[in-house]
Amino acid sequence: MVEPGSEVTEFPALVVTLIVGATILVIVYISSLFKSQKEDIKKRQNADSITKDKSHHQQTHSAQQSDTSSLASGGSNANKKKNAPKWKPDSTKQNFTNPWLVTSFKGHGGLVNDMDFSPSGKFLATCGEDRAIFIWSTRNLNNKEHKSLRYNIEYDHASLIRWSPDSRAFIINRATENVLEVYKVHKKSDGWITGISKGITFPKIHVEDTIGVGISVTGKYMMSCSGGTQLTIWDLKGTLLATVDTYLINTYRARLSPCGRFVAASGFAPDVKVWEVVFSKTGEFKQVSRAFELKGHSSGVYDFAFNSDTSRMATVSKDGTWKVFNVRIEFEKGEDPHLLLTSQYKSSNSPIVNLSLSPNGEVVAISSGSTLMFFSAVSGQCDKIIHDVYTGPITSILFDSAGDYVLTSGEKHVRVFYNVTGRRTAIITAKEKLKASGNSAATKERLQNIINDAEQFLIKMGEAKRAEG
């Protein structure tokens, strides 16, 4: 039996319980709703972050491609060392092979800017962006390993390097400071180098980057030239003797003649200008006077070179041609250089173009970007094209003193190639001389030996069929 009033007491308790339970359910629902929204927001933020990262990566990649394209296409040949693409360890062609390749000089950790043989022929000096200067033994270029000595330039690197006539010193251009420095070479009794010590530093003259240096074979003077129009003549103690305006707008190349009599420069203008450095009979400097010009190109001249006796000069131009001139002339009487040959070369659309002329003047080697080309200076024909010598551009080309090899610099290696073209031209010229009347028996024998030796070399290289053709 229910007592009066008990129903009233239980009903409110039930209502309270229902209200509390409903409130808890609402709170749980709202909490789960907020949690779901937070998760959605977090997911969207993560997605946005990923999208931004991808966009940033794409922009960075595009910028890198743009920078690379700019390096590859921009600038004149005067700034080639400065604008050349930087060497990267993972981009070096470690496994480059070619039938004409003899060996590679390995040691630099960065782009090899320049190189030069000592006048004695015993050493090769190289300089690179890794601050290193290497002196290599050239006793046997066919060897896989080459004895060397390394020297580091403090707080800078060398962009150009040249030996002194006595092979006891060399000069460099410090790239960042843009000044010339002389370094002395110390040797042992057996002739090998024991060390290198810094000599004098020349006063800074050039505002634009230095693009050419040299020491006269006579030992009387030195030359330096900027990428502007300033060519300077110094004595060996760093005293400025003369300043010449090249009138080239921009100067791409400046060189000394092997005989030490001339300095020459080429650039934006289509002519190569040559000056004579004149000394008195007592050895005192007198003047720098205009000697002659090489004319005929329709555009700027990237590079030029002399043969060993300064009787020939070769040029390569932006107009897509190269030329050979006879410069054994009486320019004092108004005689102009004689054009001997004009031919074309295939440009790789690179502003970095180099040329070298063999010592006997019979072979022209030209590089355009990373491509190396061999031409006969007798016929003008292209004998060989070697592509992708480096992943970046070739920075310089050099024949050895005998003309048996062609060296290229770039990335972190110097590559040595056989001058196969030189053997072919040797056969052609020797046969032509044999046809001449009045040859002595000794001369005929010597010419025939040249032909036999060259033919045997071509057979060994697998090039005999081409020689016969």
Secondary structure as GFF3:
##gff-version 3
##sequence-region A 1 469
A	DSSP	alpha_helix	6	73	.	.	.	ID=ss1
A	DSSP	three_ten_helix	77	79	.	.	.	ID=ss2
A	DSSP	alpha_helix	80	83	.	.	.	ID=ss3
A	DSSP	three_ten_helix	89	91	.	.	.	ID=ss4
A	DSSP	beta_strand	101	106	.	.	.	ID=ss5
A	DSSP	beta_strand	112	117	.	.	.	ID=ss6
A	DSSP	beta_strand	123	128	.	.	.	ID=ss7
A	DSSP	beta_strand	132	137	.	.	.	ID=ss8
A	DSSP	beta_strand	148	152	.	.	.	ID=ss9
A	DSSP	beta_strand	158	163	.	.	.	ID=ss10
A	DSSP	beta_strand	169	174	.	.	.	ID=ss11
A	DSSP	beta_strand	179	187	.	.	.	ID=ss12
A	DSSP	beta_strand	193	201	.	.	.	ID=ss13
A	DSSP	beta_strand	210	215	.	.	.	ID=ss14
A	DSSP	beta_strand	222	226	.	.	.	ID=ss15
A	DSSP	beta_strand	230	234	.	.	.	ID=ss16
A	DSSP	beta_strand	240	245	.	.	.	ID=ss17
A	DSSP	beta_strand	251	256	.	.	.	ID=ss18
A	DSSP	beta_strand	262	267	.	.	.	ID=ss19
A	DSSP	beta_strand	272	279	.	.	.	ID=ss20
A	DSSP	beta_strand	285	294	.	.	.	ID=ss21
A	DSSP	beta_strand	301	306	.	.	.	ID=ss22
A	DSSP	beta_strand	312	317	.	.	.	ID=ss23
A	DSSP	beta_strand	321	326	.	.	.	ID=ss24
A	DSSP	three_ten_helix	331	333	.	.	.	ID=ss25
A	DSSP	beta_strand	338	344	.	.	.	ID=ss26
A	DSSP	beta_strand	353	357	.	.	.	ID=ss27
A	DSSP	beta_strand	363	368	.	.	.	ID=ss28
A	DSSP	beta_strand	371	376	.	.	.	ID=ss29
A	DSSP	beta_strand	382	386	.	.	.	ID=ss30
A	DSSP	beta_strand	396	399	.	.	.	ID=ss31
A	DSSP	beta_strand	405	410	.	.	.	ID=ss32
A	DSSP	beta_strand	413	418	.	.	.	ID=ss33
A	DSSP	alpha_helix	420	435	.	.	.	ID=ss34
A	DSSP	alpha_helix	441	461	.	.	.	ID=ss35
A	DSSP	alpha_helix	464	468	.	.	.	ID=ss36
###
